Structures are given as C-alpha cells and as structure tokens.
Amino acid sequence: MSTLTARTGRSFTTHWYAWAMVLPVVVVLAVLVGYPLGRGVYLSFTDADEVNIGRTIGDFSVPATYQFVGLDNYWNILSGQEGSFYPRLMWTAVWTASCVFLHYTIGLGLALLLNRPMRGRSLYRVLLILPWSVPAFVAAFAWKLMYNTDNGVFNELLGKIGMGPVDWLGDPFVQKLSVIAVNTWLGVPFMMLAILGGLQSIPRELHEAAEMDGATPWQRFWSVTMPGLRPVSSTIVLLGTIWTFNMFPVIYLVIGQAGGTESEILVTYAYRLAFQGVRDYAGSAAYGIVILSLLLVFSVFYRGMLKRQEAAK
Amino acid sequence: MTTAEKVSGAVRPAVAARPATRARGRAERSRGASVALHATLVAACLVALFPIAFILLVSIRGESGWTAPLEMTGFTLSNYAHVLGDTEFLTWMLNSIAIAGGTMLVGVLISASAGYALSRMRFPGHAPLMWTFLVCQMFPVAVLIVPLYNILGALGLLDSHGGLILTYCSVSVPFCAWMLKGYFDTIPTEIDESGRVDGLTPFGTFWRLIMPLARPGLAVTAFYTFLTAWGEVAFASQFMSSETKYTLAVGLQTFVGPHRAEWGLLTASSVLIMVPAGLLFFFAQRHLVAGLTAGGTKG
C-alpha cells in the first residue's frame, strides 16, 4: 500500500503539469458526457417513459415511478421481438457502406484530377467544395423540393424527355437511392479536400523514381499514390463511417417526417422512439447504447486491421 | 469505378509518353486529354452547383414559383421581403450565431491546453483520453439526448441558449482537443525547447510561443466547431420549444411540414443562410485544406 502511495506521489510530481493542463477537458467531459451517459445506461435498464418519469410542473413535482427491469430492453431489441432492429441495422449498414464508398471513390477521383497543373484549377476547387458550405438541413430541404413528385425539377425534366414521373420519396427502394444521392452530394467535398491535401504531401520524387523505373501509370497509382494516401485515408474512412452511421439531418428531414419508416436508419429510429407518440425513453436509450457499441466494435476492428496491414509490410 | 477515375486513367498515359515527345513539358497533356479533364471537372461542378442554383432560382420566383420549376417567368423578390419582414428569420439567425459562436469559443478555449499537453507530454491517462475523444465522436444523438433532456429540464435550462451550448460542448470539446492535438504535433518541438532554455514554464511555452504559432490551426478548428453547431438539427429540434428561441435548423422546419408548404419562404431563407457561408468558404478554403491535413489526419 505504501509503495503504491509512493508511486502515485512520484508520478504526481512528474505528471502534475500535464494533468493540470488536461483537467478542464476532463471535467467538462465528466459532467457533460460521463454523467449523462451514466444516466442513459441506467435508463436503458428501466422501463422509463413519458408517463412514469419524474417531472416538475411549477411548484408541483411528480415523483418518478419507473422501475428497474434489467436487460429486458436489450433482450427486446437484440432478440428481434421488437421487430425493427435487424431490418434497420441491415439498411443502416448498406447506407453507411454505399455512402462512404461513393464519398471516397468520387472524392479520390476528383482530387486526382485537381492535383494536376491546369488552367482554372482554383476555380474548379472552389466550385467543388461549395456543397460543403451548405448546412445539411438546407441541403436536405433543397433536395426534398427537387424530389417533389408533382412539382419537382427532376420529374419535370423527365417529363420533358417523355418519361413518366418517378416517386422519388415514396417508393421504399427509390427513396433509399434518393437519400444516398443527397448524402453523397454533401459528403464528397470533405473527402476530396482531405485527399487532395494527402496527395500534395506525397513527395514528387517518389513518382519520378517510379517513372524512371518504367512503372505504368496504373502501377504508380497503386504502389505510390495509394500507399502515400494511407494515413489520410484510414482516418477519413473511419470518421466518414462514424458520421454516416449517425447521419441524422438528411434522413430525418428528407424522408423521416413523411412517415417513411422503411428507410429510417438506427439513429433516426431511436430518436423517434424518444420523442414521438408515447415517449419511450428507456427503449431509446437502449437503442443508443446498442448503436454506440456497434460503432465501438467497428473502430476497434478497423484499427486492428490497419495495424495488421502495417505489420505485414 | 467512377467516371472521374476512368478519365484520370486516360489522362495519365499522355503524361507518361513524355520521353518520346521531348518538346512537351512534364505538366503538359495532349489536347484530347485536356478536353476530357476539363469536361469531367465541368460536369462535376455542374452537379455540385445544381441544387444551389436551383434554390436560388426558386427563391426569386415568388410564393408559388416552386410549382413550375422550369419556367423562367415571374421574377420577384417578394419571398425575401416576406422572410425578412413577416417571419422570425432574423431572430433565428441571431440565435444560431450566438449558439454556434458560444460553442466555438468554449470548445476552443477549454480544449487548447489539453491538446498541447497531449501533443507534447507523455503521462498516465494519455491513451485513454485520446480514446475517449474518438469515442465521443461516435455518440449517436440517441445516447445523450434523453438524459440531457431530463437533466437540462431539471436545471431549467431547456429552451435556453446556455442549455444548447452546454449540449453542443459535449461534442465540440473532445473534437477540438483532438484536432488541436494534431495541429500541435506539426509544430517542431525545438520551439518548445528554446522556450524552456529561456526559462519559460511548460504553460508559458504553450501560451506565449505555441498558441501564436498555432493560430491557423485554432482558426480551422474553431471554424469546424462553428459549422457543426450551426447545422445541428436533432438536439435543437427537441430542446428549443418557443419560436423566438429556435435556431435556423428548427425554424426552417416550420416553413415546410405536413400541413404547410411555403417553399418560397424556405428557399429564400436558404439562400440567405448560404451566401455568408459560401463567401466564408471562398476566402478560407486554402486554410481549410492546410488545417485538415495537419489536424484531421494525425489521430
């Protein structure tokens, strides 16, 4: 015990400076994230909803009457009894994979083009990053208007070339393609800029050396450009996956309100549970924890995979 | 494979063929490759600009202009007059600026010293803290929204600017610390050493030497934080219940809903939101790229 105190004492004298500097952040995180998260976890083990949660109306306070129910909420979700977890999960996975894939490949393609010397390069770059300056909620409404079945510009254009109107936001399948298009439009500029930055940090000599050795452009792309982009790529793909998985505004504003539950991802579904109809706080909290765990598992695997690839080289 | 990549594949051989035609410099291309390159970029720009241009067009065509999107008649600024004069738009704009600005200030101020400590010092708790920051980026709205709703309700902070700023700080503080740590990593440690030789404390080094050098990184981090808070929908929609407290993201939803379709108002306010943001991006874009590669990629 005394050695432990001595060790703590010694490490305190060496590290108190660093600890003092990170203290504000740690306090803020503990209060604003740790405490609510703890309460969220607790709620997910109860049957709390709008009716039995404690409330204060004026001077009058209603005590909370919800009860501890153990793992019931989780069992409900994971056993499929509640009926919407697995379909939602499938669609969320498809949504995330296709959006991130499109973001990355289109972003990479455009970045490769923009990385060449040419006339009007900075103009192209400004124009291409403009979608990024549009807040997601504005973009969601803009696309919703364009997708409008009777008065939308897409259907008007289709009508001009003699094709029938498409129910962009009604049909479950087309609806999904529509939201993926919106999110792709929104997300490509970020990827493009990040990859462009990565491309510019690859030393020119590497390309020249490969060229001297007679590598074809295709070989140069795979053995110079792509490895050079690795640090950038691994970060933005991980971030992109997390952001897309949790993408709230696009789904919520483009289709969620129209009652299209078919195309809701896990996050918007959990949100709806908490704030629509009889507010199911416990169910929503349990959903939140499940989503967070999924993302955590994914990032641990992803990081592990990167490490293994690194080691294999 | 995307069209863009196909084209880039087509362009590269032209560059590789350089030794045969010595007269053409390394950076030059054949005429066909040039046309293909520019055509692809022009097409991409059109896709990027179309929704923005469309919104602009609809907004200047009056209250019912949106019902005939391809007609080029009836230009009027009545939607703008209506939005600015008869709705709470300007109040929402100010609310959004106050809340996003507050989040930005708190986020950057609180997290800067932590970012520095994480970048320069090795101490017990270093790795867990970095992991915590990453995990905080993963929080789906559903995890924190219910507890925060109850807690803020108990504190009487629902429907107030302060409450929403606190909520946003749960995301912005870890984000800023992470970004700034990445930026500080790019500043050579020799500068710290010279500071220490001159007798500065570690905090003095951070405050007097590194902070001024990190200004571009701070600006970029602040900018991203502002953007995130500016565009947030989920928390704001639930926490702000009186119309004068709405942020733009909430206010705009009142224009278009199940029982209302004021697309004229919506498009006009969208343009009013996009113009300042677009200008800012136009002037800041170079720094954005630099900041991204410095901060965002060195997790």
Interface residues (C-beta under 8 A of the other chain):
Chain A: S11 T14 H15 Y17 A18 W19 M21 V22 P24 V25 V26 V28 L29 L32 V33 Y35 P36 L37 R39 G40 L43 I53 R55 T56 T105 I106 L108 G109 L110 L112 L113 L114 R116 P117 M118 G120 Y124 R125 V126 L127 L128 I129 L130 P131 W132 S133 V134 P135 A136 F137 V138 A139 F141 A142 W143 K144 L145 M146 N151 G152 V153 E156 L157 K160 W185 P189 L193 A194 L196 G197 G198 Q200 S201 E211 T216 P217 W218 R220 F221 P231 V232 T235 I236 L239 I242 F245 N246 F248 P249 Y252 L253 Q257 L266 V267 A270 Y271 L273 A274 F275 Y281 S284 A285 Y287 G288 I289 I291 L292 L295 L296 S299
Chain B: M1 T2 T3 A4 E5 V7 S8 G9 V11 R12 P13 V15 A16 A27 R29 S34 L37 H38 T40 L41 A44 C45 V47 A48 L49 P51 I52 F54 I55 V58 W66 T67 A68 P69 L70 I110 S111 S113 A114 Y116 A117 L118 M121 F123 P124 G125 H126 L129 T132 L134 V135 C136 Q137 M138 F139 P140 V141 A142 V143 L144 I145 V146 P147 L148 N150 I151 G153 A154 L166 T167 C169 S170 V173 P174 A177 P202 F203 F206 L227 W230 G231 V233 A234 Q238 L248 A249 L252 Q253 V256 G257 P258 W263 L266 T267 S270 I273 M274 A277 G278 L280 F281 F282 Q285 L288 V289 A290 L292 T293 G296 T297 K298 G299
